[in-house]
């Protein structure tokens, strides 16, 4: 049994692997336990880490730091890759309101901290430590400690107090967000199916949503005019997927000439349909799709490298094969196909043409599910490299004792959002299959939580039971709960924020990956991740700035 004791108490790589795996396995098991219909979910890993740490089952400090930071990088990078394609559209719609609500949570937290500092005569180091722990913001803790090094007489003692206060407040920081989500859900009597459906509907741009129309050519001026000239005349995005003439259905190329009595089956938005009705003629009573023909409709995947990054006009499938691309499905959003549209890896296009021609088009586009699901490791690590570099760039702000950085959480998140939006740079395709994304995301968050729990567990019970630990935890609870509850209920009942988005807002306002993971699991939606990403950058900046500003103002 000596070997087993050595395995448990030593500092070998085998010991590290055993402890980390044990913490994660126990934590996931704890997370599945339901009490009064509530479970901890992924946050159970944090508490199993605290248990292991309390009993001295931990790992070497530098290894623990690496595991924590690398787990965080994996989590935020995969979140960014997932939400990137829909991030900018979401930000344009509700970004300002959501960011103002998130900023309100930040400043309310600072206000509560200042009130507690003056009311209870807290040491400055404890106050900023409680603030960082209560809002689960490690970069803010680092910024505060850096400011303390340069402003207080005994920085080592101040930094130690800051760390202990952070550790005591951190667990309820996570639980406070989760409890707020559950409380809002209970009081507001939220129906998750209805909220998810409403969010999906709101994210669908109805104004630009493609719709099928049938028009009969009754304008005599169009007789003998080509489809290309009609497009120039209408000046709107539309696709003529097929044409009915003399009871025969045919494809319509850009050089096809129109005749009176032709019935055009068009895919376009409602606005462009109104323009077409004025130029072409009244809607037809016949739906061309109902007429039996040799043309078929198929959905093809863009998986061939040569097709990625090219426009629909450059591919020119209509003139090469007589195949028309009518719609593009991207990140769950239907778009009207048009010549200037750039195709991304993983896009699903709807095409119309005869069977033989569609097969040729499929070969050009790729249409390979296997290729779509094939993990591409290179973009992940290139993206992480770029994210770490960007996160390490110092931004000097007048009056701040230390430069502000996005850090290892903000940098990779920003880069992942941008790269997944771009889609392709040179030979590198910035695409991560959903299955691979989910696995890396869960591995990242469990590694992060395991490391945080192990690091805090050694002194957690001691600090909690001896001295001012329990007292600090109560104060930290106020810093966590008051801003979240005030803004959470205001957002829901006053500003009518969708509950799924609200969960992402609450997690994002605390820059809290475990709470985001819980929100996604509990709502069964990726909607919280979109909101989380849209508020993250501003919140991270404000958390770092306010932590340093508190030290400067009160030192």
C-alpha positions in Angstrom: 0.0 0.0 0.0 3.0 2.3 0.2 2.8 3.0 -3.5 -0.9 4.1 -3.1 -0.1 6.4 -0.2 2.7 7.9 -2.3 0.3 8.3 -5.2 -2.1 10.3 -2.9 0.4 12.4 -1.1 3.3 12.9 -3.5 3.8 15.5 -6.2 4.2 13.3 -9.3 2.4 13.8 -12.6 0.4 10.7 -11.7 -0.7 12.3 -8.4 -1.7 15.5 -10.3 -3.8 13.5 -12.9 -5.4 11.5 -10.1 -6.4 14.5 -8.0 -7.7 16.6 -10.9 -9.7 13.7 -12.3 -11.1 12.8 -8.9 -12.2 16.4 -8.2 -14.0 16.6 -11.6 -15.6 13.1 -11.3 -16.9 13.8 -7.7 -18.0 17.3 -8.7 -20.0 16.1 -11.6 -21.7 13.5 -9.4 -22.4 16.3 -6.8 -23.8 18.5 -9.6 -26.4 15.8 -10.5 -27.8 15.7 -6.9 -31.2 17.5 -6.8 -32.6 19.1 -3.7 -36.0 20.7 -3.9 -35.8 20.4 -7.6 -32.5 22.3 -7.8 -29.1 21.0 -8.7 -25.6 22.6 -8.7 -24.8 21.4 -12.2 -21.2 22.1 -13.3 -20.7 24.3 -10.2 -20.5 21.0 -8.2 -16.9 20.7 -9.4 -16.0 23.9 -7.4 -17.3 22.3 -4.2 -15.6 19.0 -4.7 -12.4 21.0 -5.2 -12.9 22.7 -1.9 -13.4 19.3 -0.2 -10.2 17.9 -1.7 -8.3 21.1 -0.8 -9.5 21.1 2.8 -8.1 17.6 3.3 -4.8 18.5 1.8 -5.3 16.5 -1.5 -4.0 19.2 -3.8 -1.3 19.6 -6.5 1.8 21.8 -6.9 1.0 25.5 -7.1 2.4 26.3 -10.5 0.7 23.3 -12.1 -2.6 24.3 -10.5 -2.2 27.9 -11.9 -1.6 26.5 -15.4 -4.6 24.1 -15.2 -6.8 27.0 -14.0 -5.8 29.4 -16.7 -5.7 26.9 -19.6 -9.1 25.6 -18.6 -10.4 29.1 -18.7 -8.8 29.8 -22.1 -10.4 26.6 -23.6 -13.8 27.6 -22.2 -13.9 31.2 -23.4 -12.4 30.4 -26.8 -15.0 27.7 -27.6 -17.7 30.1 -26.4 -16.4 32.7 -28.8 -16.2 30.3 -31.7 -19.8 29.2 -31.1 -21.4 32.7 -30.7 -19.2 34.5 -33.2 -21.4 34.2 -36.3 -24.5 35.5 -34.5 -22.7 37.9 -32.1 -22.8 41.1 -34.2 -26.4 40.7 -35.2 -27.4 40.2 -31.6 -25.3 43.2 -30.4 -26.9 45.5 -33.0 -30.4 44.5 -31.8 -30.2 44.7 -28.0 -26.5 45.3 -27.3 -26.9 48.8 -25.9 -29.6 47.9 -23.5 -27.9 44.8 -22.3 -24.6 46.5 -21.8 -26.2 49.3 -19.8 -27.9 46.8 -17.5 -24.6 44.9 -17.1 -22.7 48.2 -16.3 -25.4 49.0 -13.7 -24.7 45.7 -12.0 -20.9 46.6 -11.9 -21.4 50.0 -10.5 -24.0 48.9 -7.9 -21.5 46.3 -6.7 -18.9 49.0 -6.3 -21.4 51.1 -4.5 -22.3 48.3 -2.1 -18.6 47.7 -1.4 -18.0 51.4 -0.6 -21.0 51.4 1.7 -19.7 48.3 3.6 -16.2 49.7 3.7 -17.3 52.9 5.5 -20.1 51.3 7.6 -18.0 48.5 9.0 -14.6 50.1 8.8 -13.2 47.3 6.6 -9.5 47.1 5.7 -9.0 48.3 2.1 -7.4 45.0 1.1 -10.4 43.0 2.5 -12.9 45.3 0.7 -11.3 44.9 -2.8 -10.8 41.2 -2.2 -14.5 40.8 -1.2 -15.5 42.7 -4.3 -13.4 40.6 -6.7 -14.5 37.3 -5.1 -18.2 38.3 -4.8 -18.3 39.1 -8.6 -16.0 36.1 -9.4 -13.6 38.3 -11.3 -10.0 37.1 -11.1 -8.5 39.8 -13.4 -10.0 42.4 -11.1 -8.3 40.7 -8.1 -5.0 40.8 -10.0 -5.5 44.5 -10.9 -6.3 45.4 -7.3 -3.3 43.5 -6.0 -1.1 45.2 -8.5 -2.4 48.6 -7.3 -1.9 47.6 -3.6 1.7 46.8 -4.3 2.3 50.3 -5.4 0.2 52.2 -2.9 0.3 50.5 0.6 3.1 50.3 3.2 2.9 46.5 3.6 1.9 45.1 0.3 2.6 41.4 1.1 0.2 41.4 4.0 -2.4 43.4 2.1 -2.2 40.9 -0.8 -2.6 38.0 1.5 -5.7 39.5 3.0 -7.1 40.3 -0.4 -6.6 36.6 -1.5 -8.3 35.3 1.7 -11.3 37.6 1.3 -11.5 36.7 -2.4 -11.5 32.9 -1.5 -14.2 33.4 1.1 -16.5 35.4 -1.1 -16.0 33.4 -4.4 -18.2 30.3 -3.7 -21.3 32.4 -3.0 -20.3 34.6 -5.9 -21.0 31.7 -8.2 -24.0 30.4 -6.2 -25.5 33.9 -5.9 -25.8 34.2 -9.7 -27.3 30.8 -10.0 -29.7 31.4 -7.1 -30.8 34.8 -8.7 -31.5 33.0 -12.0 -33.6 30.4 -10.1 -35.4 33.0 -8.0 -36.3 35.2 -11.1 -37.5 32.0 -12.8 -39.7 31.1 -9.9 -41.2 34.5 -9.1 -41.7 35.4 -12.8 -43.2 31.9 -13.4 -41.0 31.4 -16.5 -42.0 28.9 -19.1 -38.7 27.8 -20.6 -40.2 26.5 -23.8 -42.0 29.8 -24.4 -38.9 31.8 -23.6 -36.7 29.8 -26.0 -39.3 30.1 -28.7 -39.6 33.8 -28.2 -35.9 34.2 -28.2 -35.6 32.3 -31.5 -38.3 34.4 -33.0 -36.7 37.6 -31.9 -33.3 36.6 -33.3 -34.9 35.8 -36.6 -34.8 39.0 -38.7 -38.3 38.9 -40.1 -37.6 41.9 -42.3 -34.8 40.0 -44.1 -36.2 36.5 -43.8 -36.6 34.7 -47.2 -40.1 34.0 -48.4 -41.5 32.2 -51.5 -43.5 34.2 -54.0 -45.0 33.5 -57.4 -45.5 36.4 -59.9 -47.0 36.4 -63.4 -45.3 38.6 -65.9 -48.0 41.0 -67.1 -45.9 44.1 -67.7 -45.4 44.3 -71.5 -42.1 46.2 -71.1 -40.6 43.0 -69.7 -41.2 40.9 -72.8 -37.8 40.0 -74.2 -36.0 41.4 -71.2 -33.3 39.2 -69.5 -33.4 38.2 -65.9 -30.1 40.1 -65.4 -31.7 43.4 -66.7 -34.7 42.7 -64.4 -32.4 42.5 -61.4 -30.8 45.8 -62.3 -34.3 47.4 -62.8 -35.7 46.2 -59.5 -32.5 46.9 -57.5 -33.2 44.4 -54.8 -32.0 41.0 -53.8 -34.1 38.2 -55.1 -33.7 34.8 -56.7 -35.8 33.3 -59.5 -35.5 29.6 -58.6 -37.6 28.4 -61.5 -40.0 29.6 -64.2 -43.3 28.2 -65.5 -43.8 28.7 -69.3 -46.4 26.8 -71.4 -46.9 24.3 -68.6 -43.2 23.5 -68.5 -41.0 24.3 -65.5 -37.4 25.3 -66.2 -34.4 26.9 -64.5 -33.9 30.7 -65.0 -30.3 31.8 -65.7 -29.3 35.4 -65.8 -29.5 35.3 -69.6 -33.1 33.8 -69.7 -35.5 36.2 -71.5 -38.9 36.8 -70.0 -42.2 36.4 -71.9 -45.7 37.7 -71.1 -47.5 35.0 -69.1 -44.4 33.5 -67.5 -44.9 32.6 -63.9 -41.8 33.3 -61.8 -41.1 31.5 -58.5 -39.1 33.9 -56.5 -37.3 33.7 -53.1 -36.8 37.1 -51.5 -37.8 39.3 -48.6 -41.2 40.9 -48.3 -39.8 44.4 -49.1 -38.2 43.1 -52.4 -41.4 41.2 -53.2 -43.3 44.5 -53.1 -40.8 46.0 -55.5 -41.1 43.0 -57.8 -44.9 43.2 -57.8 -44.8 46.8 -59.0 -42.4 45.9 -61.9 -43.4 42.4 -62.9 -47.1 42.1 -62.1 -49.6 40.7 -59.7 -49.0 37.6 -57.6 -49.9 34.4 -59.5 -52.6 32.0 -58.4 -50.3 29.1 -59.3 -47.5 27.9 -57.1 -44.7 26.7 -59.4 -43.5 24.3 -56.8 -46.7 22.3 -57.1 -46.1 21.6 -60.8 -44.3 18.3 -61.4 -41.0 18.8 -63.2 -37.5 17.4 -63.7 -36.1 20.0 -61.2 -35.2 18.9 -57.7 -34.5 20.8 -54.5 -31.6 19.9 -52.3 -29.7 21.2 -49.3 -25.9 21.2 -49.7 -23.1 21.9 -47.2 -20.2 24.1 -47.9 -17.3 22.0 -46.9 -14.8 22.2 -49.8 -11.9 24.6 -49.2 -12.0 26.0 -52.7 -15.7 27.1 -52.2 -15.2 28.7 -48.8 -14.6 32.5 -48.9 -16.0 32.8 -52.5 -19.1 34.7 -53.4 -22.1 33.0 -55.0 -21.5 35.0 -58.2 -17.9 33.7 -58.3 -19.1 30.1 -58.1 -21.6 30.9 -60.9 -23.4 27.6 -60.5 -26.4 28.9 -62.4 -24.6 29.5 -65.7 -22.2 26.5 -65.3 -24.7 23.9 -64.3 -28.1 25.5 -64.4 -28.3 25.2 -60.6 -29.7 28.1 -58.6 -28.8 28.8 -54.9 -31.9 30.2 -53.3 -31.2 30.4 -49.6 -28.3 30.2 -47.2 -28.7 28.8 -43.6 -25.9 30.2 -41.4 -25.7 29.9 -37.6 -29.4 29.0 -37.6 -30.5 32.1 -39.6 -32.1 31.8 -43.1 -30.7 34.3 -45.6 -31.7 35.2 -49.2 -28.9 34.1 -51.5 -27.4 36.9 -53.7 -24.4 37.2 -55.9 -22.3 39.2 -53.4 -22.8 36.8 -50.5 -19.6 35.2 -49.3 -20.0 31.5 -48.4 -18.6 30.2 -45.1 -17.5 26.8 -44.1 -20.5 24.9 -42.7 -23.1 27.1 -44.5 -26.1 25.1 -45.7 -27.4 26.2 -49.1 -30.7 25.3 -50.8 -30.3 24.7 -54.5 -32.7 24.0 -57.4 -31.7 22.2 -60.6 -32.0 18.9 -62.4 -30.5 15.9 -60.5 -27.4 15.5 -62.6 -26.5 19.2 -62.4 -27.2 19.3 -58.6 -24.7 16.4 -58.2 -22.0 18.4 -60.1 -22.8 21.4 -57.8 -22.5 19.2 -54.7 -19.0 18.1 -55.9 -18.0 21.8 -56.2 -19.4 22.8 -52.8 -18.2 19.7 -50.9 -21.4 18.6 -49.2 -19.5 16.3 -46.9 -21.0 15.7 -43.4 -17.8 13.8 -42.5 -15.7 16.8 -43.5 -18.0 19.1 -41.5 -17.5 17.0 -38.3 -13.8 16.4 -38.7 -12.0 18.2 -35.8 -9.5 20.8 -37.1 -7.0 21.3 -34.4 -4.7 23.9 -36.0 -7.2 26.8 -35.9 -7.8 26.2 -32.2 -4.2 26.6 -31.2 -3.5 29.5 -33.6 -6.6 31.2 -32.1 -5.4 30.6 -28.6 -1.9 32.0 -29.5 -3.5 35.2 -30.9 -5.9 35.4 -28.0 -3.1 35.2 -25.4 -1.1 37.9 -27.3 -4.1 40.2 -27.5 -5.0 39.6 -23.9 -1.4 40.5 -22.8 -1.3 43.9 -24.6 -1.3 46.7 -21.9 -3.7 49.6 -22.3 -2.4 52.6 -20.5 -5.2 54.8 -19.0 -4.4 58.1 -17.4 -4.6 58.0 -13.6 -4.3 54.2 -13.3 -1.2 52.9 -11.5 -0.9 49.8 -13.8 -2.0 49.2 -17.4 -5.3 47.5 -18.1 -5.2 44.2 -20.0 -8.0 41.9 -21.4 -6.2 39.0 -19.8 -6.4 35.3 -20.6 -10.2 35.4 -20.5 -10.9 38.5 -22.6 -8.2 38.0 -25.3 -9.1 34.5 -26.5 -12.8 35.4 -26.3 -12.4 38.4 -28.5 -10.2 36.6 -31.0 -12.5 33.6 -31.2 -15.5 35.9 -31.9 -13.7 37.7 -34.7 -12.2 34.6 -36.3 -15.4 32.6 -36.4 -17.1 35.7 -37.9 -14.4 35.9 -40.7 -14.6 32.2 -41.4 -11.4 31.8 -43.4 -8.0 33.5 -43.7 -5.8 32.1 -46.4 -5.8 28.3 -46.1 -7.0 28.3 -42.5 -10.7 27.7 -41.9 -11.9 29.0 -38.6 -14.6 26.4 -37.9 -15.0 24.0 -35.0 -17.6 21.2 -35.2 -20.3 21.5 -32.6 -19.4 18.2 -30.9 -15.8 19.1 -30.6 -16.8 22.6 -29.3 -19.0 21.1 -26.6 -16.3 18.6 -25.4 -13.6 21.3 -25.2 -16.0 23.7 -23.5 -16.9 21.2 -20.8 -13.3 20.1 -20.3 -12.2 23.7 -20.0 -14.8 24.7 -17.4 -14.3 21.6 -15.3 -10.5 22.1 -15.2 -11.0 25.8 -14.3 -13.4 25.0 -11.4 -11.3 22.1 -10.1 -8.3 24.3 -9.9 -10.2 27.2 -8.2 -11.7 24.8 -5.6 -8.3 23.1 -4.9 -6.6 26.5 -4.5 -9.2 27.9 -2.1 -9.9 24.7 -0.2 -6.8 24.7 1.9 -7.7 27.8 3.9 -11.4 28.0 3.2 -12.8 26.3 6.3 -10.2 27.8 8.5 -10.9 31.3 7.3 -14.6 30.7 7.4 -14.7 29.5 11.0 -11.8 31.4 12.6 -11.4 35.1 12.8 -13.5 37.2 10.5 -14.1 34.7 7.7 -17.8 34.1 8.3 -18.4 37.8 8.8 -16.5 38.5 5.5 -18.6 35.9 3.7 -21.8 37.6 4.8 -20.6 40.9 3.5 -19.5 39.3 0.2 -23.0 37.8 -0.1 -24.5 41.4 0.0 -22.0 42.5 -2.7 -23.1 39.6 -4.9 -26.8 39.5 -4.2 -28.1 43.1 -4.1 -27.0 44.3 -7.6 -28.0 41.0 -9.2 -31.5 40.9 -7.6 -32.2 44.6 -8.3 -31.1 44.5 -11.9 -32.4 41.0 -12.5 -35.9 41.8 -11.5 -35.8 45.2 -13.2 -34.6 43.7 -16.4 -37.4 41.1 -16.3 -40.4 43.1 -15.1 -39.5 46.6 -16.3 -37.4 46.1 -19.5 -39.1 42.8 -20.4 -35.8 41.0 -21.1 -36.2 37.4 -22.3 -35.3 35.0 -19.4 -32.8 33.1 -21.5 -31.0 36.3 -22.4 -31.3 37.5 -18.8 -29.4 34.4 -17.6 -26.5 35.3 -20.0 -26.7 38.9 -18.8 -26.3 37.9 -15.2 -23.4 35.5 -15.9 -21.7 38.0 -18.2 -22.1 40.9 -15.7 -20.0 38.7 -13.3 -17.7 37.4 -16.1 -18.6 34.0 -14.6 -18.0 30.9 -16.9 -19.5 28.4 -14.4 -22.7 30.4 -14.1 -22.9 30.6 -17.9 -22.5 26.8 -18.2 -25.3 26.4 -15.6 -27.5 28.8 -17.6 -27.0 26.9 -20.8 -27.7 23.6 -19.1 -30.8 24.8 -17.2 -32.4 26.6 -20.1 -31.4 24.0 -22.7 -30.3 26.8 -25.0 -27.1 28.5 -26.3 -28.9 31.9 -26.0 -27.2 32.8 -22.7 -23.8 32.5 -24.4 -24.7 35.1 -27.0 -25.7 37.7 -24.4 -22.7 36.7 -22.2 -20.4 37.5 -25.1 -22.1 40.8 -26.0 -21.6 42.2 -22.5 -18.3 40.5 -21.6 -15.9 43.0 -23.0 -17.3 46.1 -21.4 -17.9 44.3 -18.0 -14.3 43.0 -17.9 -12.9 46.4 -18.6 -15.1 48.0 -15.9 -14.3 45.3 -13.4 -10.5 45.8 -13.8 -10.9 49.6 -13.9 -13.1 49.8 -10.8 -11.0 47.4 -8.7 -7.9 49.6 -9.4 -9.9 52.8 -8.9 -11.1 51.7 -5.4 -7.5 51.2 -4.3 -6.5 54.6 -5.6 -9.4 56.4 -4.1 -9.2 54.8 -0.6 -5.5 54.1 -0.1 
